[in-house]
Amino acid sequence: MKTRIITGLWAGAIFITVIALGGSAFVTLMGILALIGLSEFTMMRKHKLVAIPFLVTSLLVAFPFVILLLNNYISVTDLPFSIEQWMVLGLVILLFWTVVTKNRFTYEDASFYFVSAVYLVIGFSSFALVRLSEDGLSKVLLVLFMIWATDSGAYFTGKAIGKTKLWPSISPNKTIEGAVGGIISAIVVGVVFVFIDSILPVFEVVILAVVVAVVGQLGDLVQSAYKRQYGVKDSGHLLPGHGGILDRFDSMIAVFTVIWVFNLL
């Protein structure tokens, strides 16, 4: 517990500081976290980091963040290819690699790397784009407070009155009562936040809180599902007492993806 608290303090301090700075610092952090997430996926699958598939996929993941960093200096339309074209090219290279390796690197492996890249790019770049938008700091803090309230509310409600299992085959400790407690906690924190910083009407923040709480808990279940598939307790060991980057950002990846795709903020 001591290790968990110490890690939470220093990692949280760095994270909040970079969120406050925004701009290039935040985009760079999101790109780094996405690459670390890719390395965690790769090691869970027991593949080597010094190998063509990981290097190719790393380029796929890094490219959109480089474009975001260069956005003030060049126009995306000036590039010889779009982000979508870049991703498709990466997929084709991964598929070609199955032939070069005579299927030691399989179609399933190529699919794994490509899906991992899309998951990480969309999740972390959506986070960055919300921060870069108008009133981005307030929007990001509102969403983060609701995510953290969901986690805490679900945990304590589940411990106190949780009886009905939510999804035992994936996460045996989660309960329906806990999930409902998480949703209520997110609503309360969201309403309190907009009374202090009125970036949204109360009715809209209640709707947003429900979306954040539900999607955040689904994102957590996604993380539980692939960790169970690969037989690991934590996705990595970068954060002592907390696990890896994927362990800490599972809800955020899902939530900010949905927020950005559906323009909820």
N, C-alpha and C positions, 0 to 999 in steps of 0.2 A: 504493500500500500504506500509506503514511504517513497519508493522508486516511482510509482505511478503519479503521486502528487508532485514530486520534483520535476518529472518529465512534463507533466501538464502545465506547470508554471512557466518553465523556460520556453517550451514549444508554443504555448498560448501567447506569451509575451511577444515572441517573434512574429507569429501569425497576425495578431491584432495590429502590431506596428506596421507591417507591410500592407495590411488592408487600409490603414489610415493613410499611408503614403499614396496608394493607388498607382495609376499610370504604369510606366515601364517596370517599376519594381514589382508590382502585383502580377503583371502579365508574365514576367520572368519567373516568379515563384510558381505560378500555375503551370508553366511549361516544365519546370524542374520536377514538380510533383507528379505530373503526367508521365514523365520518363521514369521516375522511381516506381510509379504504379506499374508501368510496363515491365520493369525488371522483376517486380514481385510476382506478376502473372507468370513470367518466364520461368522463374525459379520454382514456383508451385508446380509447374508442368515438368520440372526437372530437366529443362533445356539449358544449354550453356549461354552465357551472356556474350561471350566472344565467339560469335557465329553469325553467318550471313542473315538468317531470318530475323534475329534480334536487331542487328544493325540496320537492316532495311526498314523494319517496323519503327525503330527509333527515329529514322528520318521522316517517316510518315507522321509520327506524333509531333515532332519538333517543328515541322514546316508551318502549320497554322499559327503557332505562337511567334515564330520569326516574322511572319507577315503582319501580325498585330503590332509587333514592336516597330516595324518599318512603316506602319500606316501613315505616320506623320511626314514621311519623307518621300514615299512613292505611292502611286495609286495601284490598287489591286488590278485594275483594268490594264495597267502597263506590263503586267507579267505575261510571259509567253504561255502560261497555262494556269488554270484555276486550282483552288484547293481540291475540288472534287476530282479534277483530272489527275492531280498528283496522287490522290488516294487510290484511284483506279489503276494508275501505273504501278503503284506499290503492290496492289493485289496481283497484277499480272506477273510481276517479278517473283512474288512468293509462289505462284502457281508454276512458273517456269522452274523454280528451284526443286519442285517435286520431281521434275524430269531429270535435272542435272544430278540429283542424288539417287536416282533410280528408285524413287519412292521410299527411301529411308526417312525423308521428310515428306509427310503424307498430306493429302488433301485436307484431312481433319486438322493437321498442324497449321496449314496455311489459313484455314478458316478461323482457328483459334487466334492467331496473330492479328488477322484483319479485324475481327470483332473486338478484340482487346483494344486495338488502335482507335477504332471508331468510338467505342465506349469512353475511352479516356480523353480523346480530343474533344468530343461534344460536351462531356461533363465539365472538364476544367476550362475550356474556352468559353462556355456559357457563363461560368462563374466570373471569368475575367470581363466578359462583355457587359454583364449586369453592373459590375463595379465601374466600368468605363462610361456607363450611361449617365444621363442627367440625374442628380441626387443619388448617385451610385453608392456612396458610403452609407447613407441612411437605408437604402434598399437592401444592401448586403447585410447590414447589422440586423435589420428587422427579420430577414429570413434566417440568419444564423441563430438569433435568440429563439425563434420559433422551433428550429431544429433541435437545439439543445434542450428547450422546454419539453419537447416531445419525448426525447430520450429519457430525461429525468422523470417526467410524469409517468411514462410507461413503466419504468423500472420500479419506482416506489409504489405505484398503484398495483402493479403485478405482485410485488412482494407482500402488500397488505391484504389484498382481496382477490388476487388472481386465482382462478380455479379452472376455467375453460381454456384448453390449449388452442392457440391461434393456428399454428402450422407445425405440429410435432415432428413430422418427417424431415423438416428442414431446420427448425430452431425449437427444440423441445421445451425451453424455458419461457418462451413468450406466450402471453395469454391474451384473450379477447378483452378482458377487463383492463389489462395493462395498456392495450392499444387504444381503448376508449379514453383512458386516463391521459395518455399522451396527446390525443386530439384536444381534449378540454384544456390541458396545460398550455398548448400552443395558442389556442384562442385567447386565453387569459393574458398571456405574455404579449401577444400581438396587440390586443386592445390597450393594454397599459402603455406599450411603446408609442402608439399613434396619439395617445393623449399627451405624451411628452414631445413627440415629433410628428406632426400631422401630415405625413406624406400621402396617406390614403384615408378615405372615409371609413368609419368604423365597420359598416356593412361589408365593404370590400375586403377589409383586413380579416374579418371573420371567415369569409370564403377562402381567402388566400391561406389562412391558418389551417383550415381543414385540408386543403390540397397539399400543403407542405407536410403536415403530419402524416397523411395517408401515403403520399409518395415517398417520404423519408423512411417510413417503416418498411415499405416495399423494397426500397434500395438496400436497407439493412438485411432483408431476407434474401435478396439477390446475392449479397456478399456471403451470407451463411450457406447458401446453396452451393456456390462454387468452392468454398473452403471445405465443405463436407465432401464434395466430389473428389477433391484432391487430397483429402485426408489430413488437413492441417488445422491447427488451432488458430494461428494468426497468419496473416498474409505476408508478414515480414517482421523484422526485429529492429527497425530504425528507431522506434520510439519505445524505450524500455518501460514495461508496465502497460503499454497501450497497443503494442503490435506494430503493424506497418502502416504505410500511407493509405492503402486501400481499406484497412480497418477503421481509420479515423475519418475518411472522406466518403464512405459508401453512401450515406444519406445525402450529403451535399451534392455529389455527382448526379444523383437521380433528380433531386429537387431543382437544382439550377438548370438542368437540361429541360425539364418540363416548363419551368418559368420562362426560359428564353424562347423555346419552340412555340409556345402558345401566347407569348407576349403578355404575361400576367402582371408585369411591373412596368 
